[in-house]
Amino acid sequence: MASRKDLDAWMWVEACELMGRAERLQRQFFQPPRGGASTAAWEPPVDVFEDERELVIVVAMPGVPASRVQVAQEGAALLVRGSRPMPLSASGHAVRHLEIPYGAFERRIALPAGHFQMGQPELADGCLVLRLIKI
């Protein structure tokens, strides 16, 4: 049987994970524009991987064509911006249920200290893959 200390630690870890998940979901879906300049309505989720040679950033954005994506380095961050078109928008279908975010998106990704050279962006399996070579 688990001790009280083990149960308390487990509950704390679970609570932190749930709070983090709730924050990511809230940030990801249907946020109002920030700062007046941006019209972004949502932020795509991002995974960042690093080894001694490179930083690999994976941005989940299924249904977004490459022609609607822009990537720019701004200081110590990467800015991924674009839009996901609403399917069936011209078909006359009424929306009965909507969970997938559509419209403009923007995600600012802080980069670790160092100098990077960005490789060619790839769009694969609904994800934008950015490889930044450490120089």
Backbone bond lengths (Angstrom), bond angles and torsions (degrees), N, CA, C in turn:
res aa  C-N    CA-C-N  psi(-1)  N-CA   C-N-CA  omega(-1)  CA-C   N-CA-C  phi
1 M - - - 1.453 - - 1.531 109.63 -
2 A 1.319 115.38 139.01 1.460 121.20 -177.87 1.530 110.47 -72.11
3 S 1.320 114.98 145.94 1.461 119.62 178.85 1.524 109.85 -78.08
4 R 1.305 116.06 164.97 1.472 122.49 178.57 1.529 110.43 -60.00
5 K 1.342 116.24 -38.68 1.463 121.02 179.88 1.532 110.54 -63.75
6 D 1.343 117.15 -42.25 1.466 121.25 178.51 1.529 110.85 -64.01
7 L 1.312 117.20 -41.53 1.468 121.25 179.13 1.517 111.38 -65.59
8 D 1.323 117.00 -41.62 1.470 120.77 177.60 1.529 110.84 -62.01
9 A 1.335 116.48 -43.98 1.464 120.51 179.57 1.527 110.41 -63.88
10 W 1.326 116.97 -43.43 1.464 120.94 178.97 1.528 110.66 -61.64
11 M 1.324 117.32 -44.51 1.470 120.64 -179.87 1.527 110.64 -63.62
12 W 1.321 117.70 -38.72 1.467 121.53 179.10 1.528 110.45 -64.68
13 V 1.324 117.42 -45.25 1.464 121.48 178.63 1.526 110.22 -61.74
14 E 1.326 117.18 -45.42 1.467 121.25 179.07 1.527 111.21 -61.16
15 A 1.324 117.21 -43.22 1.468 121.21 -179.94 1.525 110.53 -63.42
16 C 1.326 117.68 -43.18 1.466 121.16 179.09 1.525 111.18 -64.16
17 E 1.336 117.03 -41.19 1.462 120.28 178.70 1.525 111.00 -64.81
18 L 1.305 117.72 -41.72 1.468 120.81 178.32 1.521 111.87 -65.34
19 M 1.333 117.28 -39.97 1.467 120.36 177.85 1.532 110.32 -65.10
20 G 1.315 116.87 -41.19 1.457 120.44 177.84 1.519 111.76 -63.79
21 R 1.315 116.89 -42.13 1.470 120.53 178.24 1.522 110.94 -64.17
22 A 1.330 117.14 -43.32 1.466 120.82 179.03 1.529 110.59 -62.24
23 E 1.325 117.14 -40.24 1.467 120.77 178.87 1.523 111.28 -64.48
24 R 1.354 116.67 -43.57 1.463 120.01 178.98 1.525 111.20 -62.94
25 L 1.310 117.08 -43.13 1.469 120.34 179.18 1.518 111.28 -64.05
26 Q 1.316 116.90 -42.99 1.471 120.52 179.47 1.514 110.34 -63.04
27 R 1.329 117.23 -41.72 1.455 121.68 -178.85 1.523 111.38 -69.98
28 Q 1.327 115.96 -31.82 1.457 121.07 -174.03 1.524 112.75 -75.43
29 F 1.311 118.31 -35.57 1.448 120.26 -169.83 1.521 113.29 -109.87
30 F 1.300 116.21 126.21 1.452 125.27 163.73 1.518 115.03 51.91
31 Q 1.302 117.43 51.69 1.453 120.12 175.16 1.515 109.64 -85.93
32 P 1.323 117.09 146.49 1.464 118.65 173.62 1.518 109.76 -69.03
33 P 1.326 117.51 155.77 1.462 120.34 179.05 1.518 111.73 -58.43
34 R 1.342 116.11 148.25 1.462 122.07 179.70 1.506 109.95 -105.17
35 G 1.300 116.56 141.04 1.450 122.46 169.36 1.511 115.92 66.10
36 G 1.299 119.04 9.30 1.440 122.21 175.83 1.522 114.74 76.36
37 A 1.327 119.04 -30.27 1.459 120.45 -175.86 1.521 112.08 -79.87
38 S 1.297 117.32 -34.76 1.445 121.43 -176.35 1.524 110.60 -93.90
39 T 1.319 115.11 145.23 1.459 119.45 175.69 1.521 110.72 -109.68
40 A 1.335 117.26 15.63 1.458 120.96 -177.69 1.519 110.69 -64.93
41 A 1.330 115.01 136.59 1.452 120.85 -179.14 1.525 112.65 -106.27
42 W 1.327 117.58 -14.50 1.468 119.35 -178.79 1.527 109.57 -155.19
43 E 1.337 115.44 163.19 1.459 122.56 178.85 1.517 108.91 -120.81
44 P 1.327 118.46 126.40 1.462 119.43 176.60 1.529 110.96 -73.10
45 P 1.334 117.40 147.30 1.471 119.54 176.64 1.522 110.79 -70.30
46 V 1.335 115.52 151.10 1.462 122.56 -173.54 1.525 109.70 -133.93
47 D 1.328 115.90 140.68 1.463 122.62 168.87 1.523 107.25 -117.81
48 V 1.326 116.90 141.46 1.465 121.43 179.96 1.532 107.78 -126.71
49 F 1.340 115.35 129.73 1.453 122.72 179.30 1.527 107.98 -122.99
50 E 1.331 116.02 148.75 1.465 119.28 -178.48 1.519 109.86 -144.76
51 D 1.317 114.91 141.31 1.461 121.00 167.67 1.525 107.21 -134.20
52 E 1.327 117.56 -167.70 1.460 119.58 -175.68 1.530 113.23 -70.43
53 R 1.338 118.08 -16.84 1.461 121.60 -176.10 1.524 114.69 -103.09
54 E 1.345 116.22 -32.19 1.461 117.91 -170.90 1.521 112.87 -153.92
55 L 1.310 113.28 166.13 1.449 123.86 173.09 1.530 105.11 -115.60
56 V 1.325 117.63 128.62 1.458 121.38 179.32 1.528 107.81 -117.86
57 I 1.321 115.40 124.29 1.459 121.82 -179.60 1.516 108.19 -113.99
58 V 1.324 116.29 127.85 1.461 122.29 179.37 1.518 107.46 -115.81
59 V 1.326 116.10 120.58 1.458 122.69 -178.17 1.532 107.93 -112.33
60 A 1.329 117.37 117.59 1.466 121.33 -178.58 1.523 109.79 -81.03
61 M 1.334 115.64 119.77 1.458 120.41 179.36 1.522 110.25 -155.64
62 P 1.338 116.53 62.26 1.464 119.65 179.75 1.525 110.84 -61.22
63 G 1.322 114.82 143.72 1.451 120.19 179.63 1.507 114.73 84.02
64 V 1.333 117.53 3.12 1.460 120.80 -179.98 1.524 107.94 -102.42
65 P 1.334 117.45 115.28 1.469 119.03 178.21 1.525 111.35 -71.20
66 A 1.330 116.15 150.45 1.469 121.88 -178.42 1.525 111.51 -55.52
67 S 1.313 117.05 -32.25 1.466 120.27 -178.35 1.526 112.90 -67.23
68 R 1.332 117.78 -13.60 1.466 121.65 -179.00 1.520 112.89 -105.40
69 V 1.351 117.40 15.64 1.468 121.25 -177.00 1.525 109.72 -119.99
70 Q 1.331 116.16 137.13 1.456 122.83 174.13 1.526 108.13 -126.53
71 V 1.324 115.94 139.08 1.461 121.67 176.70 1.515 107.68 -126.66
72 A 1.326 116.39 130.19 1.465 120.57 179.54 1.520 108.80 -142.46
73 Q 1.326 115.73 146.63 1.459 120.28 173.50 1.515 107.37 -94.89
74 E 1.321 114.94 127.83 1.465 121.81 178.22 1.514 108.31 -125.71
75 G 1.326 115.60 98.27 1.460 119.52 -178.14 1.510 110.63 63.50
76 A 1.328 116.19 -125.14 1.461 122.09 -178.36 1.520 111.82 -95.31
77 A 1.332 116.95 30.75 1.461 120.72 -179.70 1.521 110.17 -145.37
78 L 1.325 114.52 156.40 1.460 121.28 170.24 1.519 107.47 -103.69
79 L 1.309 116.25 142.71 1.446 121.37 177.95 1.524 107.40 -118.18
80 V 1.336 115.93 119.46 1.460 122.10 176.15 1.519 105.83 -109.56
81 R 1.315 115.67 124.28 1.461 120.77 -174.30 1.522 108.37 -138.39
82 G 1.327 116.03 148.68 1.455 120.24 177.81 1.505 111.50 174.36
83 S 1.330 115.24 -158.28 1.466 119.27 177.47 1.515 110.35 -152.13
84 R 1.313 115.46 146.64 1.460 122.97 174.76 1.522 106.36 -106.80
85 P 1.344 117.10 118.81 1.463 119.02 -179.33 1.519 111.55 -71.45
86 M 1.312 115.76 148.49 1.472 121.64 176.66 1.526 108.04 -77.14
87 P 1.340 117.53 120.80 1.463 118.87 178.52 1.532 109.86 -71.58
88 L 1.281 116.53 153.64 1.472 123.35 176.66 1.520 113.45 61.49
89 S 1.330 117.83 16.75 1.460 119.75 -176.00 1.531 112.08 -65.46
90 A 1.322 117.57 -29.29 1.461 120.04 -179.01 1.527 112.22 -96.57
91 S 1.324 117.36 4.02 1.465 119.93 -174.09 1.522 113.86 -89.07
92 G 1.318 116.77 -9.88 1.461 119.45 -177.96 1.523 113.79 86.28
93 H 1.319 118.12 2.16 1.462 120.97 177.74 1.526 109.99 -69.07
94 A 1.317 116.37 138.88 1.461 121.69 173.47 1.525 108.70 -86.57
95 V 1.317 117.61 144.20 1.460 121.91 177.41 1.520 108.08 -78.80
96 R 1.334 116.79 122.09 1.462 122.18 178.22 1.520 111.17 -100.96
97 H 1.310 116.16 -29.76 1.460 121.20 -178.47 1.522 106.61 -157.53
98 L 1.324 117.76 133.73 1.458 120.90 -176.23 1.523 109.25 -139.69
99 E 1.333 116.75 113.92 1.463 121.96 175.74 1.515 112.33 -117.94
100 I 1.313 118.19 -27.23 1.459 122.44 -179.52 1.522 108.23 -79.99
101 P 1.329 117.63 127.53 1.471 118.91 179.81 1.524 111.37 -74.22
102 Y 1.319 115.66 139.89 1.458 122.74 178.05 1.518 109.16 -126.87
103 G 1.304 115.69 165.89 1.452 120.76 179.43 1.513 111.15 95.73
104 A 1.307 114.58 -160.12 1.462 121.16 -175.33 1.525 111.66 -70.86
105 F 1.344 115.32 141.76 1.462 120.41 174.51 1.515 108.77 -134.33
106 E 1.328 113.52 159.73 1.457 120.51 177.42 1.518 107.87 -154.81
107 R 1.317 116.39 136.74 1.465 120.47 176.67 1.519 108.63 -139.48
108 R 1.317 115.60 123.48 1.462 122.71 176.40 1.527 106.73 -100.03
109 I 1.337 115.72 126.18 1.461 121.81 -175.97 1.520 108.40 -117.82
110 A 1.318 116.47 113.86 1.466 121.03 178.86 1.524 109.36 -68.18
111 L 1.324 114.99 135.55 1.458 120.79 178.51 1.519 109.81 -100.97
112 P 1.336 117.16 147.76 1.462 118.80 175.61 1.530 109.81 -69.34
113 A 1.304 115.68 166.29 1.470 120.06 178.39 1.517 109.71 -59.98
114 G 1.302 115.80 144.49 1.457 120.82 178.81 1.515 111.35 134.88
115 H 1.329 114.79 -179.10 1.459 121.39 179.16 1.521 108.32 -116.12
116 F 1.338 115.65 137.25 1.455 121.03 -175.67 1.522 110.46 -132.70
117 Q 1.326 114.78 149.75 1.452 121.29 171.63 1.520 106.54 -118.07
118 M 1.334 116.80 121.73 1.457 120.24 -176.12 1.514 110.65 -80.96
119 G 1.329 114.85 130.54 1.454 121.02 174.78 1.525 109.87 -80.68
120 Q 1.319 116.12 -174.86 1.457 121.69 179.52 1.531 109.57 -70.44
121 P 1.342 118.69 123.45 1.467 120.38 177.14 1.531 110.90 -62.15
122 E 1.330 116.19 143.45 1.464 121.90 179.09 1.523 108.71 -121.15
123 L 1.325 116.99 141.83 1.453 122.05 173.36 1.523 106.13 -112.99
124 A 1.347 116.67 111.75 1.459 121.40 -175.53 1.517 110.54 -139.55
125 D 1.313 116.40 127.98 1.462 122.60 176.00 1.521 112.33 53.63
126 G 1.310 117.28 40.25 1.456 121.37 177.12 1.515 114.79 79.27
127 C 1.337 116.57 10.49 1.462 120.62 179.93 1.523 110.41 -126.44
128 L 1.315 115.43 142.19 1.455 121.94 171.67 1.523 106.49 -89.14
129 V 1.325 116.89 125.86 1.464 121.87 -179.75 1.524 107.52 -112.59
130 L 1.327 115.12 119.07 1.462 122.19 179.41 1.518 109.27 -113.02
131 R 1.326 116.83 125.07 1.465 121.72 178.88 1.524 107.90 -110.87
132 L 1.315 115.29 121.57 1.458 120.99 178.31 1.529 107.56 -113.59
133 I 1.320 115.24 112.79 1.466 121.78 -178.76 1.526 108.37 -80.34
134 K 1.328 115.61 132.96 1.460 120.29 177.14 1.521 108.95 -75.49
135 I 1.352 115.73 130.34 1.461 119.39 178.81 1.525 109.64 -121.78
